[in-house]
Amino acid sequence: MKYSKATNYALHTMMHMMAASPDKPIGVQSLSEAQRVSPTYLSKILTKLVKAGLIESASGANGGYRLKGRYEDISFLDIIHAVEGTASLFDCCGSVNSECLIHQEMLSAEAAMEEKLRNTRIIDLAKRLEHSHRHG
C-alpha cells in the first residue's frame, strides 16, 4: 500500500514537533529544513493538519505551528486521514458491489491496517526518538 510523500512529511513533521517542543510554536522554515523539503510544499501539508485540528498556527514574531489539544492522543491514522482523506484504498472494478469477494477481503485487510495505525500514537515514537538521542 502506498501513501503520498505528503503523508510521509506530515508524519515526520508531527513527530518532530512532539519531540522538539509540543507547546512552543515552530516556524515552517525550521520544519522544512529538518526534512529538506521546500517551505511552500510543507505549508500546504501544515494547512491540512490545521484544518484537521491536529495543530494550530500562531502568528507574530515568535509564530509558527504548534500542536493542538490532546496531542498525546494523535495517531498515525489521524495524520494519514488529515492528508489523504478517508476514502478506501481499494476500488473493486469501479463498483462497490458488496457481493465481490475480493472487495470484502481488501476491506478486511484495510480495516486491520487502520486499526494498527489508529493504535500507534505519534508521541510514542517521538519519545523513542528522544530516548535514542539521549542515550545514543
PyRosetta script that sets phi, psi and omega in degrees:
from pyrosetta import init, pose_from_sequence

init()
pose = pose_from_sequence("MKYSKATNYALHTMMHMMAASPDKPIGVQSLSEAQRVSPTYLSKILTKLVKAGLIESASGANGGYRLKGRYEDISFLDIIHAVEGTASLFDCCGSVNSECLIHQEMLSAEAAMEEKLRNTRIIDLAKRLEHSHRHG")
pose.set_psi(1, 141.6)
pose.set_omega(1, -173.3)
pose.set_phi(2, -126.2)
pose.set_psi(2, 132.9)
pose.set_omega(2, 173.4)
pose.set_phi(3, -110.9)
pose.set_psi(3, 162.4)
pose.set_omega(3, -179.0)
pose.set_phi(4, -72.9)
pose.set_psi(4, 164.0)
pose.set_omega(4, 176.0)
pose.set_phi(5, -60.5)
pose.set_psi(5, -30.7)
pose.set_omega(5, 179.6)
pose.set_phi(6, -58.8)
pose.set_psi(6, -39.4)
pose.set_omega(6, 178.2)
pose.set_phi(7, -65.8)
pose.set_psi(7, -41.7)
pose.set_omega(7, 177.2)
pose.set_phi(8, -58.4)
pose.set_psi(8, -47.8)
pose.set_omega(8, 179.4)
pose.set_phi(9, -65.0)
pose.set_psi(9, -38.3)
pose.set_omega(9, -179.9)
pose.set_phi(10, -64.0)
pose.set_psi(10, -45.0)
pose.set_omega(10, 178.7)
pose.set_phi(11, -62.1)
pose.set_psi(11, -45.2)
pose.set_omega(11, 179.3)
pose.set_phi(12, -66.3)
pose.set_psi(12, -38.5)
pose.set_omega(12, 178.8)
pose.set_phi(13, -63.2)
pose.set_psi(13, -45.9)
pose.set_omega(13, -179.3)
pose.set_phi(14, -64.5)
pose.set_psi(14, -40.1)
pose.set_omega(14, 178.5)
pose.set_phi(15, -65.2)
pose.set_psi(15, -42.1)
pose.set_omega(15, 178.5)
pose.set_phi(16, -60.7)
pose.set_psi(16, -43.3)
pose.set_omega(16, -179.3)
pose.set_phi(17, -64.5)
pose.set_psi(17, -39.7)
pose.set_omega(17, 179.6)
pose.set_phi(18, -70.1)
pose.set_psi(18, -39.1)
pose.set_omega(18, -179.1)
pose.set_phi(19, -71.9)
pose.set_psi(19, -36.7)
pose.set_omega(19, -175.6)
pose.set_phi(20, -74.5)
pose.set_psi(20, -63.8)
pose.set_omega(20, -177.4)
pose.set_phi(21, -171.2)
pose.set_psi(21, 100.4)
pose.set_omega(21, -174.5)
pose.set_phi(22, -61.4)
pose.set_psi(22, -29.1)
pose.set_omega(22, -174.0)
pose.set_phi(23, -97.4)
pose.set_psi(23, -16.2)
pose.set_omega(23, -176.0)
pose.set_phi(24, -98.2)
pose.set_psi(24, 131.7)
pose.set_omega(24, 179.1)
pose.set_phi(25, -63.0)
pose.set_psi(25, 142.0)
pose.set_omega(25, 177.3)
pose.set_phi(26, -119.3)
pose.set_psi(26, 132.6)
pose.set_omega(26, -178.8)
pose.set_phi(27, -71.1)
pose.set_psi(27, 152.1)
pose.set_omega(27, -179.2)
pose.set_phi(28, -62.8)
pose.set_psi(28, -32.1)
pose.set_omega(28, 179.1)
pose.set_phi(29, -62.3)
pose.set_psi(29, -45.9)
pose.set_omega(29, 179.3)
pose.set_phi(30, -64.5)
pose.set_psi(30, -43.0)
pose.set_omega(30, 179.2)
pose.set_phi(31, -65.0)
pose.set_psi(31, -38.9)
pose.set_omega(31, -178.4)
pose.set_phi(32, -72.7)
pose.set_psi(32, -36.3)
pose.set_omega(32, 178.2)
pose.set_phi(33, -65.3)
pose.set_psi(33, -36.3)
pose.set_omega(33, -179.1)
pose.set_phi(34, -62.2)
pose.set_psi(34, -27.3)
pose.set_omega(34, -178.3)
pose.set_phi(35, -112.4)
pose.set_psi(35, 1.4)
pose.set_omega(35, -178.5)
pose.set_phi(36, 54.9)
pose.set_psi(36, 52.0)
pose.set_omega(36, 178.1)
pose.set_phi(37, -130.6)
pose.set_psi(37, 153.8)
pose.set_omega(37, -177.2)
pose.set_phi(38, -67.7)
pose.set_psi(38, 141.8)
pose.set_omega(38, 178.7)
pose.set_phi(39, -59.8)
pose.set_psi(39, -34.3)
pose.set_omega(39, 179.8)
pose.set_phi(40, -63.5)
pose.set_psi(40, -46.7)
pose.set_omega(40, 179.7)
pose.set_phi(41, -64.2)
pose.set_psi(41, -45.4)
pose.set_omega(41, -178.9)
pose.set_phi(42, -65.5)
pose.set_psi(42, -34.1)
pose.set_omega(42, 178.1)
pose.set_phi(43, -58.5)
pose.set_psi(43, -38.7)
pose.set_omega(43, 178.6)
pose.set_phi(44, -63.8)
pose.set_psi(44, -39.4)
pose.set_omega(44, 178.5)
pose.set_phi(45, -68.3)
pose.set_psi(45, -43.4)
pose.set_omega(45, 179.2)
pose.set_phi(46, -61.4)
pose.set_psi(46, -35.8)
pose.set_omega(46, 177.6)
pose.set_phi(47, -61.3)
pose.set_psi(47, -41.1)
pose.set_omega(47, 177.8)
pose.set_phi(48, -64.7)
pose.set_psi(48, -38.6)
pose.set_omega(48, 179.2)
pose.set_phi(49, -68.4)
pose.set_psi(49, -34.4)
pose.set_omega(49, 175.7)
pose.set_phi(50, -66.4)
pose.set_psi(50, -47.9)
pose.set_omega(50, -179.7)
pose.set_phi(51, -59.4)
pose.set_psi(51, -32.9)
pose.set_omega(51, 179.4)
pose.set_phi(52, -79.3)
pose.set_psi(52, -6.6)
pose.set_omega(52, 178.6)
pose.set_phi(53, 79.3)
pose.set_psi(53, 17.8)
pose.set_omega(53, -179.0)
pose.set_phi(54, -87.8)
pose.set_psi(54, -31.5)
pose.set_omega(54, 178.1)
pose.set_phi(55, -135.6)
pose.set_psi(55, 170.4)
pose.set_omega(55, 175.1)
pose.set_phi(56, -136.9)
pose.set_psi(56, 153.4)
pose.set_omega(56, 178.2)
pose.set_phi(57, -97.9)
pose.set_psi(57, 143.3)
pose.set_omega(57, 178.3)
pose.set_phi(58, -121.2)
pose.set_psi(58, 125.5)
pose.set_omega(58, -179.3)
pose.set_phi(59, -92.6)
pose.set_psi(59, 173.1)
pose.set_omega(59, 179.5)
pose.set_phi(60, 107.1)
pose.set_psi(60, -177.7)
pose.set_omega(60, -176.5)
pose.set_phi(61, -59.8)
pose.set_psi(61, -39.3)
pose.set_omega(61, 179.7)
pose.set_phi(62, -102.6)
pose.set_psi(62, 31.0)
pose.set_omega(62, -176.1)
pose.set_phi(63, -74.9)
pose.set_psi(63, -177.1)
pose.set_omega(63, -179.0)
pose.set_phi(64, 146.1)
pose.set_psi(64, -145.5)
pose.set_omega(64, -179.6)
pose.set_phi(65, -123.8)
pose.set_psi(65, 143.7)
pose.set_omega(65, 175.6)
pose.set_phi(66, -141.1)
pose.set_psi(66, 159.4)
pose.set_omega(66, 179.9)
pose.set_phi(67, -67.2)
pose.set_psi(67, 152.5)
pose.set_omega(67, -174.8)
pose.set_phi(68, -123.2)
pose.set_psi(68, 145.5)
pose.set_omega(68, 172.3)
pose.set_phi(69, 61.7)
pose.set_psi(69, -141.8)
pose.set_omega(69, -177.9)
pose.set_phi(70, -85.1)
pose.set_psi(70, 69.9)
pose.set_omega(70, -174.5)
pose.set_phi(71, -62.6)
pose.set_psi(71, -23.2)
pose.set_omega(71, -179.5)
pose.set_phi(72, -69.4)
pose.set_psi(72, -12.4)
pose.set_omega(72, 178.6)
pose.set_phi(73, -94.5)
pose.set_psi(73, -3.5)
pose.set_omega(73, -176.4)
pose.set_phi(74, -67.2)
pose.set_psi(74, 126.0)
pose.set_omega(74, -179.2)
pose.set_phi(75, -102.2)
pose.set_psi(75, 167.1)
pose.set_omega(75, 173.4)
pose.set_phi(76, -56.1)
pose.set_psi(76, -41.5)
pose.set_omega(76, -176.8)
pose.set_phi(77, -63.7)
pose.set_psi(77, -37.7)
pose.set_omega(77, 177.1)
pose.set_phi(78, -57.8)
pose.set_psi(78, -44.1)
pose.set_omega(78, -178.0)
pose.set_phi(79, -70.2)
pose.set_psi(79, -43.7)
pose.set_omega(79, 178.9)
pose.set_phi(80, -60.8)
pose.set_psi(80, -45.1)
pose.set_omega(80, 178.7)
pose.set_phi(81, -64.7)
pose.set_psi(81, -34.4)
pose.set_omega(81, 178.2)
pose.set_phi(82, -62.4)
pose.set_psi(82, -37.3)
pose.set_omega(82, -176.2)
pose.set_phi(83, -91.4)
pose.set_psi(83, -45.2)
pose.set_omega(83, -172.5)
pose.set_phi(84, -95.5)
pose.set_psi(84, -17.8)
pose.set_omega(84, -172.8)
pose.set_phi(85, 88.4)
pose.set_psi(85, -173.4)
pose.set_omega(85, -174.3)
pose.set_phi(86, -114.6)
pose.set_psi(86, 10.0)
pose.set_omega(86, 179.8)
pose.set_phi(87, -64.8)
pose.set_psi(87, 150.4)
pose.set_omega(87, 178.4)
pose.set_phi(88, -64.0)
pose.set_psi(88, 147.2)
pose.set_omega(88, 177.2)
pose.set_phi(89, -73.7)
pose.set_psi(89, -22.1)
pose.set_omega(89, -172.0)
pose.set_phi(90, -117.4)
pose.set_psi(90, 132.7)
pose.set_omega(90, 177.2)
pose.set_phi(91, -122.6)
pose.set_psi(91, 114.0)
pose.set_omega(91, -174.8)
pose.set_phi(92, -78.7)
pose.set_psi(92, 99.0)
pose.set_omega(92, 175.3)
pose.set_phi(93, 50.8)
pose.set_psi(93, 33.1)
pose.set_omega(93, 177.9)
pose.set_phi(94, 76.6)
pose.set_psi(94, 4.9)
pose.set_omega(94, 179.1)
pose.set_phi(95, -126.4)
pose.set_psi(95, 166.2)
pose.set_omega(95, 175.8)
pose.set_phi(96, -116.0)
pose.set_psi(96, 45.0)
pose.set_omega(96, -179.6)
pose.set_phi(97, -67.3)
pose.set_psi(97, 113.7)
pose.set_omega(97, -176.6)
pose.set_phi(98, -67.8)
pose.set_psi(98, -12.4)
pose.set_omega(98, 178.3)
pose.set_phi(99, -82.5)
pose.set_psi(99, -11.1)
pose.set_omega(99, -177.2)
pose.set_phi(100, -73.8)
pose.set_psi(100, 112.6)
pose.set_omega(100, -177.3)
pose.set_phi(101, -64.2)
pose.set_psi(101, -36.6)
pose.set_omega(101, 178.7)
pose.set_phi(102, -62.9)
pose.set_psi(102, -44.5)
pose.set_omega(102, 179.5)
pose.set_phi(103, -60.2)
pose.set_psi(103, -43.5)
pose.set_omega(103, 179.4)
pose.set_phi(104, -61.6)
pose.set_psi(104, -43.0)
pose.set_omega(104, 179.1)
pose.set_phi(105, -64.5)
pose.set_psi(105, -43.7)
pose.set_omega(105, -179.4)
pose.set_phi(106, -65.5)
pose.set_psi(106, -39.9)
pose.set_omega(106, 177.6)
pose.set_phi(107, -65.7)
pose.set_psi(107, -36.9)
pose.set_omega(107, 177.4)
pose.set_phi(108, -64.3)
pose.set_psi(108, -44.4)
pose.set_omega(108, 178.3)
pose.set_phi(109, -64.1)
pose.set_psi(109, -41.8)
pose.set_omega(109, 179.4)
pose.set_phi(110, -63.9)
pose.set_psi(110, -39.3)
pose.set_omega(110, 178.6)
pose.set_phi(111, -63.2)
pose.set_psi(111, -40.3)
pose.set_omega(111, 178.5)
pose.set_phi(112, -65.0)
pose.set_psi(112, -41.8)
pose.set_omega(112, 178.7)
pose.set_phi(113, -64.7)
pose.set_psi(113, -43.3)
pose.set_omega(113, 179.5)
pose.set_phi(114, -63.4)
pose.set_psi(114, -37.1)
pose.set_omega(114, 177.7)
pose.set_phi(115, -61.8)
pose.set_psi(115, -44.1)
pose.set_omega(115, 177.3)
pose.set_phi(116, -61.0)
pose.set_psi(116, -46.6)
pose.set_omega(116, -179.4)
pose.set_phi(117, -67.9)
pose.set_psi(117, -33.5)
pose.set_omega(117, 178.3)
pose.set_phi(118, -66.5)
pose.set_psi(118, -33.1)
pose.set_omega(118, -177.9)
pose.set_phi(119, -91.5)
pose.set_psi(119, 0.3)
pose.set_omega(119, 177.1)
pose.set_phi(120, -102.2)
pose.set_psi(120, 109.4)
pose.set_omega(120, -178.7)
pose.set_phi(121, -91.3)
pose.set_psi(121, 138.7)
pose.set_omega(121, -177.5)
pose.set_phi(122, -64.8)
pose.set_psi(122, -30.4)
pose.set_omega(122, -179.0)
pose.set_phi(123, -65.7)
pose.set_psi(123, -31.4)
pose.set_omega(123, 178.5)
pose.set_phi(124, -63.6)
pose.set_psi(124, -39.5)
pose.set_omega(124, 177.0)
pose.set_phi(125, -70.3)
pose.set_psi(125, -38.3)
pose.set_omega(125, 178.8)
pose.set_phi(126, -61.4)
pose.set_psi(126, -40.2)
pose.set_omega(126, 178.2)
pose.set_phi(127, -65.8)
pose.set_psi(127, -39.7)
pose.set_omega(127, 177.5)
pose.set_phi(128, -64.7)
pose.set_psi(128, -39.0)
pose.set_omega(128, 178.5)
pose.set_phi(129, -64.2)
pose.set_psi(129, -46.4)
pose.set_omega(129, 178.4)
pose.set_phi(130, -58.3)
pose.set_psi(130, -46.0)
pose.set_omega(130, -179.4)
pose.set_phi(131, -61.3)
pose.set_psi(131, -43.4)
pose.set_omega(131, -178.3)
pose.set_phi(132, -68.7)
pose.set_psi(132, -31.8)
pose.set_omega(132, 177.0)
pose.set_phi(133, -70.3)
pose.set_psi(133, -35.2)
pose.set_omega(133, -180.0)
pose.set_phi(134, -74.6)
pose.set_psi(134, -34.8)
pose.set_omega(134, -175.0)
pose.set_phi(135, -109.1)
pose.set_psi(135, 6.9)
pose.set_omega(135, -175.9)
pose.set_phi(136, -109.0)
pose.dump_pdb("model.pdb")
